[in-house]
Amino acid sequence: MGSGCANDELTQGAKKPRERRRREKIQKKRLLALGVPEAAIVQMTTKKIRELLVRPARTKKLWAKKK
């Protein structure tokens, strides 16, 4: 009986908390550069942040109207 992990190419390492924090920090900086106020970013969930970064031009236009 094998362990099921004989082929290393089929296994993927776990996501590291430090890398996750680094990615979130970069995403928040990208939103700030697009003109989203920091107060609004703090209240957003990570899912909402990622959704806004999918279409940066639309995000920039959306927050330009609110200013």
PDB file with SEQRES, HELIX, SHEET and CRYST1 records, atoms N, CA, C and O in Angstrom:
SEQRES   1 A   67  MET GLY SER GLY CYS ALA ASN ASP GLU LEU THR GLN GLY          
SEQRES   2 A   67  ALA LYS LYS PRO ARG GLU ARG ARG ARG ARG GLU LYS ILE          
SEQRES   3 A   67  GLN LYS LYS ARG LEU LEU ALA LEU GLY VAL PRO GLU ALA          
SEQRES   4 A   67  ALA ILE VAL GLN MET THR THR LYS LYS ILE ARG GLU LEU          
SEQRES   5 A   67  LEU VAL ARG PRO ALA ARG THR LYS LYS LEU TRP ALA LYS          
SEQRES   6 A   67  LYS LYS                                                      
HELIX    1 AA1 ASP A    8  LEU A   10  5                                   3    
HELIX    2 AA2 PRO A   17  ALA A   33  1                                  17    
HELIX    3 AA3 GLU A   38  GLN A   43  1                                   6    
HELIX    4 AA4 THR A   46  VAL A   54  1                                   9    
HELIX    5 AA5 PRO A   56  LYS A   66  1                                  11    
CRYST1    1.000    1.000    1.000  90.00  90.00  90.00 P 1           1          
ATOM      1  N   MET A   1       0.827  -1.185   0.000  1.00  0.00           N  
ATOM      2  CA  MET A   1       0.000   0.000   0.000  1.00  0.00           C  
ATOM      3  C   MET A   1       0.876   1.254   0.000  1.00  0.00           C  
ATOM      4  O   MET A   1       1.802   1.386   0.800  1.00  0.00           O  
ATOM      5  N   GLY A   2       0.561   2.159  -0.907  1.00  0.00           N  
ATOM      6  CA  GLY A   2       1.301   3.411  -0.964  1.00  0.00           C  
ATOM      7  C   GLY A   2       0.570   4.509  -0.215  1.00  0.00           C  
ATOM      8  O   GLY A   2      -0.586   4.357   0.182  1.00  0.00           O  
ATOM      9  N   SER A   3       1.259   5.595  -0.035  1.00  0.00           N  
ATOM     10  CA  SER A   3       0.655   6.715   0.694  1.00  0.00           C  
ATOM     11  C   SER A   3      -0.204   7.587  -0.221  1.00  0.00           C  
ATOM     12  O   SER A   3      -0.954   8.439   0.256  1.00  0.00           O  
ATOM     13  N   GLY A   4      -0.097   7.377  -1.524  1.00  0.00           N  
ATOM     14  CA  GLY A   4      -0.870   8.176  -2.461  1.00  0.00           C  
ATOM     15  C   GLY A   4      -0.151   9.428  -2.919  1.00  0.00           C  
ATOM     16  O   GLY A   4      -0.684  10.177  -3.738  1.00  0.00           O  
ATOM     17  N   CYS A   5       1.043   9.672  -2.411  1.00  0.00           N  
ATOM     18  CA  CYS A   5       1.806  10.875  -2.773  1.00  0.00           C  
ATOM     19  C   CYS A   5       3.130  10.495  -3.416  1.00  0.00           C  
ATOM     20  O   CYS A   5       4.150  11.135  -3.162  1.00  0.00           O  
ATOM     21  N   ALA A   6       3.120   9.472  -4.235  1.00  0.00           N  
ATOM     22  CA  ALA A   6       4.363   9.033  -4.857  1.00  0.00           C  
ATOM     23  C   ALA A   6       4.855  10.051  -5.880  1.00  0.00           C  
ATOM     24  O   ALA A   6       6.063  10.207  -6.063  1.00  0.00           O  
ATOM     25  N   ASN A   7       3.948  10.736  -6.539  1.00  0.00           N  
ATOM     26  CA  ASN A   7       4.319  11.704  -7.557  1.00  0.00           C  
ATOM     27  C   ASN A   7       4.227  13.112  -6.962  1.00  0.00           C  
ATOM     28  O   ASN A   7       3.133  13.602  -6.682  1.00  0.00           O  
ATOM     29  N   ASP A   8       5.373  13.754  -6.773  1.00  0.00           N  
ATOM     30  CA  ASP A   8       5.408  15.085  -6.164  1.00  0.00           C  
ATOM     31  C   ASP A   8       4.757  16.150  -7.047  1.00  0.00           C  
ATOM     32  O   ASP A   8       4.323  17.187  -6.544  1.00  0.00           O  
ATOM     33  N   GLU A   9       4.685  15.906  -8.356  1.00  0.00           N  
ATOM     34  CA  GLU A   9       4.094  16.892  -9.250  1.00  0.00           C  
ATOM     35  C   GLU A   9       2.590  17.033  -9.015  1.00  0.00           C  
ATOM     36  O   GLU A   9       1.998  18.050  -9.374  1.00  0.00           O  
ATOM     37  N   LEU A  10       1.982  16.027  -8.419  1.00  0.00           N  
ATOM     38  CA  LEU A  10       0.538  16.058  -8.213  1.00  0.00           C  
ATOM     39  C   LEU A  10       0.144  16.671  -6.877  1.00  0.00           C  
ATOM     40  O   LEU A  10      -1.042  16.876  -6.620  1.00  0.00           O  
ATOM     41  N   THR A  11       1.114  16.965  -6.027  1.00  0.00           N  
ATOM     42  CA  THR A  11       0.810  17.550  -4.725  1.00  0.00           C  
ATOM     43  C   THR A  11       1.176  19.030  -4.727  1.00  0.00           C  
ATOM     44  O   THR A  11       2.116  19.442  -5.407  1.00  0.00           O  
ATOM     45  N   GLN A  12       0.452  19.805  -3.984  1.00  0.00           N  
ATOM     46  CA  GLN A  12       0.688  21.236  -3.911  1.00  0.00           C  
ATOM     47  C   GLN A  12       0.837  21.636  -2.452  1.00  0.00           C  
ATOM     48  O   GLN A  12       0.080  21.178  -1.597  1.00  0.00           O  
ATOM     49  N   GLY A  13       1.806  22.485  -2.171  1.00  0.00           N  
ATOM     50  CA  GLY A  13       2.043  22.924  -0.819  1.00  0.00           C  
ATOM     51  C   GLY A  13       0.929  23.809  -0.300  1.00  0.00           C  
ATOM     52  O   GLY A  13       0.167  24.385  -1.077  1.00  0.00           O  
ATOM     53  N   ALA A  14       0.837  23.914   1.003  1.00  0.00           N  
ATOM     54  CA  ALA A  14      -0.186  24.751   1.630  1.00  0.00           C  
ATOM     55  C   ALA A  14       0.177  26.224   1.473  1.00  0.00           C  
ATOM     56  O   ALA A  14       1.354  26.576   1.404  1.00  0.00           O  
ATOM     57  N   LYS A  15      -0.833  27.076   1.416  1.00  0.00           N  
ATOM     58  CA  LYS A  15      -0.593  28.508   1.343  1.00  0.00           C  
ATOM     59  C   LYS A  15      -0.097  28.988   2.702  1.00  0.00           C  
ATOM     60  O   LYS A  15      -0.617  28.591   3.744  1.00  0.00           O  
ATOM     61  N   LYS A  16       0.896  29.830   2.673  1.00  0.00           N  
ATOM     62  CA  LYS A  16       1.513  30.308   3.900  1.00  0.00           C  
ATOM     63  C   LYS A  16       0.829  31.598   4.366  1.00  0.00           C  
ATOM     64  O   LYS A  16       0.504  32.453   3.542  1.00  0.00           O  
ATOM     65  N   PRO A  17       0.609  31.749   5.674  1.00  0.00           N  
ATOM     66  CA  PRO A  17      -0.027  32.976   6.195  1.00  0.00           C  
ATOM     67  C   PRO A  17       0.765  34.239   5.864  1.00  0.00           C  
ATOM     68  O   PRO A  17       0.179  35.287   5.593  1.00  0.00           O  
ATOM     69  N   ARG A  18       2.089  34.142   5.884  1.00  0.00           N  
ATOM     70  CA  ARG A  18       2.914  35.314   5.588  1.00  0.00           C  
ATOM     71  C   ARG A  18       2.717  35.770   4.141  1.00  0.00           C  
ATOM     72  O   ARG A  18       2.612  36.966   3.868  1.00  0.00           O  
ATOM     73  N   GLU A  19       2.668  34.812   3.224  1.00  0.00           N  
ATOM     74  CA  GLU A  19       2.437  35.142   1.821  1.00  0.00           C  
ATOM     75  C   GLU A  19       1.048  35.742   1.619  1.00  0.00           C  
ATOM     76  O   GLU A  19       0.873  36.656   0.813  1.00  0.00           O  
ATOM     77  N   ARG A  20       0.077  35.234   2.342  1.00  0.00           N  
ATOM     78  CA  ARG A  20      -1.288  35.753   2.247  1.00  0.00           C  
ATOM     79  C   ARG A  20      -1.341  37.213   2.683  1.00  0.00           C  
ATOM     80  O   ARG A  20      -1.956  38.047   2.019  1.00  0.00           O  
ATOM     81  N   ARG A  21      -0.692  37.512   3.803  1.00  0.00           N  
ATOM     82  CA  ARG A  21      -0.655  38.902   4.286  1.00  0.00           C  
ATOM     83  C   ARG A  21       0.058  39.806   3.282  1.00  0.00           C  
ATOM     84  O   ARG A  21      -0.349  40.947   3.064  1.00  0.00           O  
ATOM     85  N   ARG A  22       1.122  39.289   2.675  1.00  0.00           N  
ATOM     86  CA  ARG A  22       1.870  40.070   1.686  1.00  0.00           C  
ATOM     87  C   ARG A  22       0.994  40.382   0.469  1.00  0.00           C  
ATOM     88  O   ARG A  22       0.988  41.509  -0.026  1.00  0.00           O  
ATOM     89  N   ARG A  23       0.258  39.378  -0.007  1.00  0.00           N  
ATOM     90  CA  ARG A  23      -0.624  39.585  -1.160  1.00  0.00           C  
ATOM     91  C   ARG A  23      -1.724  40.601  -0.842  1.00  0.00           C  
ATOM     92  O   ARG A  23      -2.033  41.465  -1.662  1.00  0.00           O  
ATOM     93  N   GLU A  24      -2.310  40.492   0.347  1.00  0.00           N  
ATOM     94  CA  GLU A  24      -3.370  41.427   0.729  1.00  0.00           C  
ATOM     95  C   GLU A  24      -2.840  42.856   0.827  1.00  0.00           C  
ATOM     96  O   GLU A  24      -3.527  43.805   0.446  1.00  0.00           O  
ATOM     97  N   LYS A  25      -1.631  43.007   1.333  1.00  0.00           N  
ATOM     98  CA  LYS A  25      -1.020  44.328   1.460  1.00  0.00           C  
ATOM     99  C   LYS A  25      -0.801  44.950   0.079  1.00  0.00           C  
ATOM    100  O   LYS A  25      -1.066  46.136  -0.118  1.00  0.00           O  
ATOM    101  N   ILE A  26      -0.321  44.155  -0.870  1.00  0.00           N  
ATOM    102  CA  ILE A  26      -0.095  44.636  -2.234  1.00  0.00           C  
ATOM    103  C   ILE A  26      -1.414  45.019  -2.886  1.00  0.00           C  
ATOM    104  O   ILE A  26      -1.493  46.035  -3.578  1.00  0.00           O  
ATOM    105  N   GLN A  27      -2.453  44.211  -2.672  1.00  0.00           N  
ATOM    106  CA  GLN A  27      -3.755  44.496  -3.274  1.00  0.00           C  
ATOM    107  C   GLN A  27      -4.330  45.797  -2.728  1.00  0.00           C  
ATOM    108  O   GLN A  27      -4.936  46.563  -3.477  1.00  0.00           O  
ATOM    109  N   LYS A  28      -4.150  46.059  -1.437  1.00  0.00           N  
ATOM    110  CA  LYS A  28      -4.646  47.303  -0.842  1.00  0.00           C  
ATOM    111  C   LYS A  28      -3.911  48.510  -1.425  1.00  0.00           C  
ATOM    112  O   LYS A  28      -4.518  49.556  -1.655  1.00  0.00           O  
ATOM    113  N   LYS A  29      -2.600  48.366  -1.664  1.00  0.00           N  
ATOM    114  CA  LYS A  29      -1.833  49.459  -2.270  1.00  0.00           C  
ATOM    115  C   LYS A  29      -2.304  49.733  -3.691  1.00  0.00           C  
ATOM    116  O   LYS A  29      -2.344  50.883  -4.128  1.00  0.00           O  
ATOM    117  N   ARG A  30      -2.660  48.669  -4.413  1.00  0.00           N  
ATOM    118  CA  ARG A  30      -3.163  48.836  -5.779  1.00  0.00           C  
ATOM    119  C   ARG A  30      -4.487  49.593  -5.784  1.00  0.00           C  
ATOM    120  O   ARG A  30      -4.719  50.441  -6.646  1.00  0.00           O  
ATOM    121  N   LEU A  31      -5.354  49.288  -4.822  1.00  0.00           N  
ATOM    122  CA  LEU A  31      -6.630  49.999  -4.738  1.00  0.00           C  
ATOM    123  C   LEU A  31      -6.420  51.474  -4.390  1.00  0.00           C  
ATOM    124  O   LEU A  31      -7.098  52.347  -4.932  1.00  0.00           O  
ATOM    125  N   LEU A  32      -5.479  51.746  -3.485  1.00  0.00           N  
ATOM    126  CA  LEU A  32      -5.171  53.140  -3.149  1.00  0.00           C  
ATOM    127  C   LEU A  32      -4.702  53.901  -4.384  1.00  0.00           C  
ATOM    128  O   LEU A  32      -5.075  55.057  -4.580  1.00  0.00           O  
ATOM    129  N   ALA A  33      -3.889  53.258  -5.212  1.00  0.00           N  
ATOM    130  CA  ALA A  33      -3.391  53.886  -6.430  1.00  0.00           C  
ATOM    131  C   ALA A  33      -4.516  54.148  -7.430  1.00  0.00           C  
ATOM    132  O   ALA A  33      -4.417  55.061  -8.250  1.00  0.00           O  
ATOM    133  N   LEU A  34      -5.576  53.359  -7.366  1.00  0.00           N  
ATOM    134  CA  LEU A  34      -6.720  53.559  -8.262  1.00  0.00           C  
ATOM    135  C   LEU A  34      -7.658  54.664  -7.770  1.00  0.00           C  
ATOM    136  O   LEU A  34      -8.594  55.036  -8.477  1.00  0.00           O  
ATOM    137  N   GLY A  35      -7.419  55.187  -6.574  1.00  0.00           N  
ATOM    138  CA  GLY A  35      -8.216  56.295  -6.072  1.00  0.00           C  
ATOM    139  C   GLY A  35      -9.275  55.919  -5.053  1.00  0.00           C  
ATOM    140  O   GLY A  35     -10.130  56.738  -4.716  1.00  0.00           O  
ATOM    141  N   VAL A  36      -9.227  54.695  -4.560  1.00  0.00           N  
ATOM    142  CA  VAL A  36     -10.193  54.277  -3.536  1.00  0.00           C  
ATOM    143  C   VAL A  36      -9.704  54.796  -2.184  1.00  0.00           C  
ATOM    144  O   VAL A  36      -8.542  54.577  -1.842  1.00  0.00           O  
ATOM    145  N   PRO A  37     -10.545  55.472  -1.409  1.00  0.00           N  
ATOM    146  CA  PRO A  37     -10.107  55.998  -0.113  1.00  0.00           C  
ATOM    147  C   PRO A  37      -9.746  54.875   0.871  1.00  0.00           C  
ATOM    148  O   PRO A  37     -10.341  53.798   0.859  1.00  0.00           O  
ATOM    149  N   GLU A  38      -8.767  55.159   1.708  1.00  0.00           N  
ATOM    150  CA  GLU A  38      -8.287  54.150   2.654  1.00  0.00           C  
ATOM    151  C   GLU A  38      -9.376  53.727   3.635  1.00  0.00           C  
ATOM    152  O   GLU A  38      -9.430  52.564   4.038  1.00  0.00           O  
ATOM    153  N   ALA A  39     -10.244  54.661   4.023  1.00  0.00           N  
ATOM    154  CA  ALA A  39     -11.332  54.330   4.944  1.00  0.00           C  
ATOM    155  C   ALA A  39     -12.264  53.283   4.335  1.00  0.00           C  
ATOM    156  O   ALA A  39     -12.779  52.416   5.041  1.00  0.00           O  
ATOM    157  N   ALA A  40     -12.474  53.370   3.032  1.00  0.00           N  
ATOM    158  CA  ALA A  40     -13.340  52.399   2.357  1.00  0.00           C  
ATOM    159  C   ALA A  40     -12.652  51.040   2.247  1.00  0.00           C  
ATOM    160  O   ALA A  40     -13.299  50.002   2.379  1.00  0.00           O  
ATOM    161  N   ILE A  41     -11.348  51.048   2.006  1.00  0.00           N  
ATOM    162  CA  ILE A  41     -10.600  49.792   1.860  1.00  0.00           C  
ATOM    163  C   ILE A  41     -10.593  49.014   3.172  1.00  0.00           C  
ATOM    164  O   ILE A  41     -10.710  47.788   3.165  1.00  0.00           O  
ATOM    165  N   VAL A  42     -10.459  49.709   4.286  1.00  0.00           N  
ATOM    166  CA  VAL A  42     -10.413  49.054   5.593  1.00  0.00           C  
ATOM    167  C   VAL A  42     -11.709  48.306   5.876  1.00  0.00           C  
ATOM    168  O   VAL A  42     -11.693  47.255   6.516  1.00  0.00           O  
ATOM    169  N   GLN A  43     -12.823  48.838   5.407  1.00  0.00           N  
ATOM    170  CA  GLN A  43     -14.117  48.213   5.667  1.00  0.00           C  
ATOM    171  C   GLN A  43     -14.427  47.056   4.723  1.00  0.00           C  
ATOM    172  O   GLN A  43     -15.333  46.267   4.990  1.00  0.00           O  
ATOM    173  N   MET A  44     -13.683  46.947   3.621  1.00  0.00           N  
ATOM    174  CA  MET A  44     -13.952  45.906   2.620  1.00  0.00           C  
ATOM    175  C   MET A  44     -13.442  44.547   3.061  1.00  0.00           C  
ATOM    176  O   MET A  44     -12.482  44.442   3.825  1.00  0.00           O  
ATOM    177  N   THR A  45     -14.103  43.510   2.566  1.00  0.00           N  
ATOM    178  CA  THR A  45     -13.607  42.152   2.763  1.00  0.00           C  
ATOM    179  C   THR A  45     -12.569  41.869   1.687  1.00  0.00           C  
ATOM    180  O   THR A  45     -12.500  42.580   0.684  1.00  0.00           O  
ATOM    181  N   THR A  46     -11.761  40.832   1.891  1.00  0.00           N  
ATOM    182  CA  THR A  46     -10.734  40.491   0.906  1.00  0.00           C  
ATOM    183  C   THR A  46     -11.370  40.075  -0.418  1.00  0.00           C  
ATOM    184  O   THR A  46     -10.802  40.308  -1.484  1.00  0.00           O  
ATOM    185  N   LYS A  47     -12.543  39.462  -0.347  1.00  0.00           N  
ATOM    186  CA  LYS A  47     -13.231  39.063  -1.575  1.00  0.00           C  
ATOM    187  C   LYS A  47     -13.632  40.295  -2.392  1.00  0.00           C  
ATOM    188  O   LYS A  47     -13.473  40.310  -3.612  1.00  0.00           O  
ATOM    189  N   LYS A  48     -14.144  41.317  -1.726  1.00  0.00           N  
ATOM    190  CA  LYS A  48     -14.543  42.549  -2.404  1.00  0.00           C  
ATOM    191  C   LYS A  48     -13.327  43.238  -3.010  1.00  0.00           C  
ATOM    192  O   LYS A  48     -13.408  43.773  -4.115  1.00  0.00           O  
ATOM    193  N   ILE A  49     -12.208  43.230  -2.305  1.00  0.00           N  
ATOM    194  CA  ILE A  49     -10.976  43.846  -2.814  1.00  0.00           C  
ATOM    195  C   ILE A  49     -10.547  43.168  -4.103  1.00  0.00           C  
ATOM    196  O   ILE A  49     -10.204  43.836  -5.079  1.00  0.00           O  
ATOM    197  N   ARG A  50     -10.567  41.839  -4.108  1.00  0.00           N  
ATOM    198  CA  ARG A  50     -10.180  41.093  -5.311  1.00  0.00           C  
ATOM    199  C   ARG A  50     -11.143  41.361  -6.465  1.00  0.00           C  
ATOM    200  O   ARG A  50     -10.718  41.467  -7.615  1.00  0.00           O  
ATOM    201  N   GLU A  51     -12.429  41.472  -6.166  1.00  0.00           N  
ATOM    202  CA  GLU A  51     -13.420  41.762  -7.210  1.00  0.00           C  
ATOM    203  C   GLU A  51     -13.151  43.121  -7.861  1.00  0.00           C  
ATOM    204  O   GLU A  51     -13.276  43.259  -9.078  1.00  0.00           O  
ATOM    205  N   LEU A  52     -12.788  44.112  -7.065  1.00  0.00           N  
ATOM    206  CA  LEU A  52     -12.512  45.434  -7.609  1.00  0.00           C  
ATOM    207  C   LEU A  52     -11.249  45.454  -8.459  1.00  0.00           C  
ATOM    208  O   LEU A  52     -11.152  46.233  -9.407  1.00  0.00           O  
ATOM    209  N   LEU A  53     -10.287  44.608  -8.129  1.00  0.00           N  
ATOM    210  CA  LEU A  53      -9.029  44.581  -8.875  1.00  0.00           C  
ATOM    211  C   LEU A  53      -9.131  43.799 -10.180  1.00  0.00           C  
ATOM    212  O   LEU A  53      -8.227  43.868 -11.013  1.00  0.00           O  
ATOM    213  N   VAL A  54     -10.216  43.058 -10.364  1.00  0.00           N  
ATOM    214  CA  VAL A  54     -10.375  42.313 -11.610  1.00  0.00           C  
ATOM    215  C   VAL A  54     -10.503  43.291 -12.778  1.00  0.00           C  
ATOM    216  O   VAL A  54      -9.931  43.060 -13.844  1.00  0.00           O  
ATOM    217  N   ARG A  55     -11.249  44.378 -12.587  1.00  0.00           N  
ATOM    218  CA  ARG A  55     -11.440  45.386 -13.631  1.00  0.00           C  
ATOM    219  C   ARG A  55     -11.000  46.760 -13.090  1.00  0.00           C  
ATOM    220  O   ARG A  55     -11.827  47.540 -12.618  1.00  0.00           O  
ATOM    221  N   PRO A  56      -9.686  47.045 -13.166  1.00  0.00           N  
ATOM    222  CA  PRO A  56      -9.176  48.284 -12.574  1.00  0.00           C  
ATOM    223  C   PRO A  56      -9.730  49.556 -13.215  1.00  0.00           C  
ATOM    224  O   PRO A  56      -9.943  50.549 -12.520  1.00  0.00           O  
ATOM    225  N   ALA A  57      -9.965  49.542 -14.519  1.00  0.00           N  
ATOM    226  CA  ALA A  57     -10.475  50.751 -15.172  1.00  0.00           C  
ATOM    227  C   ALA A  57     -11.878  51.082 -14.665  1.00  0.00           C  
ATOM    228  O   ALA A  57     -12.199  52.247 -14.431  1.00  0.00           O  
ATOM    229  N   ARG A  58     -12.705  50.059 -14.498  1.00  0.00           N  
ATOM    230  CA  ARG A  58     -14.067  50.274 -14.001  1.00  0.00           C  
ATOM    231  C   ARG A  58     -14.033  50.754 -12.547  1.00  0.00           C  
ATOM    232  O   ARG A  58     -14.827  51.611 -12.159  1.00  0.00           O  
ATOM    233  N   THR A  59     -13.125  50.208 -11.750  1.00  0.00           N  
ATOM    234  CA  THR A  59     -12.991  50.615 -10.355  1.00  0.00           C  
ATOM    235  C   THR A  59     -12.575  52.079 -10.260  1.00  0.00           C  
ATOM    236  O   THR A  59     -13.099  52.835  -9.442  1.00  0.00           O  
ATOM    237  N   LYS A  60     -11.625  52.465 -11.109  1.00  0.00           N  
ATOM    238  CA  LYS A  60     -11.148  53.846 -11.107  1.00  0.00           C  
ATOM    239  C   LYS A  60     -12.281  54.810 -11.462  1.00  0.00           C  
ATOM    240  O   LYS A  60     -12.427  55.859 -10.836  1.00  0.00           O  
ATOM    241  N   LYS A  61     -13.076  54.453 -12.462  1.00  0.00           N  
ATOM    242  CA  LYS A  61     -14.195  55.289 -12.885  1.00  0.00           C  
ATOM    243  C   LYS A  61     -15.263  55.365 -11.789  1.00  0.00           C  
ATOM    244  O   LYS A  61     -15.833  56.428 -11.543  1.00  0.00           O  
ATOM    245  N   LEU A  62     -15.526  54.241 -11.140  1.00  0.00           N  
ATOM    246  CA  LEU A  62     -16.541  54.171 -10.094  1.00  0.00           C  
ATOM    247  C   LEU A  62     -16.198  55.082  -8.918  1.00  0.00           C  
ATOM    248  O   LEU A  62     -17.061  55.806  -8.422  1.00  0.00           O  
ATOM    249  N   TRP A  63     -14.958  55.050  -8.477  1.00  0.00           N  
ATOM    250  CA  TRP A  63     -14.570  55.850  -7.317  1.00  0.00           C  
ATOM    251  C   TRP A  63     -14.298  57.297  -7.673  1.00  0.00           C  
ATOM    252  O   TRP A  63     -14.304  58.157  -6.792  1.00  0.00           O  
ATOM    253  N   ALA A  64     -14.057  57.592  -8.959  1.00  0.00           N  
ATOM    254  CA  ALA A  64     -13.879  58.985  -9.379  1.00  0.00           C  
ATOM    255  C   ALA A  64     -15.208  59.729  -9.272  1.00  0.00           C  
ATOM    256  O   ALA A  64     -15.236  60.918  -8.957  1.00  0.00           O  
ATOM    257  N   LYS A  65     -16.321  59.014  -9.540  1.00  0.00           N  
ATOM    258  CA  LYS A  65     -17.638  59.638  -9.444  1.00  0.00           C  
ATOM    259  C   LYS A  65     -17.996  59.975  -7.992  1.00  0.00           C  
ATOM    260  O   LYS A  65     -18.679  60.967  -7.735  1.00  0.00           O  
ATOM    261  N   LYS A  66     -17.540  59.159  -7.058  1.00  0.00           N  
ATOM    262  CA  LYS A  66     -17.910  59.328  -5.649  1.00  0.00           C  
ATOM    263  C   LYS A  66     -17.149  60.463  -4.968  1.00  0.00           C  
ATOM    264  O   LYS A  66     -17.531  60.894  -3.880  1.00  0.00           O  
ATOM    265  N   LYS A  67     -16.073  60.954  -5.598  1.00  0.00           N  
ATOM    266  CA  LYS A  67     -15.296  62.017  -4.970  1.00  0.00           C  
ATOM    267  C   LYS A  67     -15.896  63.374  -5.169  1.00  0.00           C  
ATOM    268  O   LYS A  67     -15.347  64.368  -4.693  1.00  0.00           O  
TER     269      LYS A  67                                                      
END                                                                             
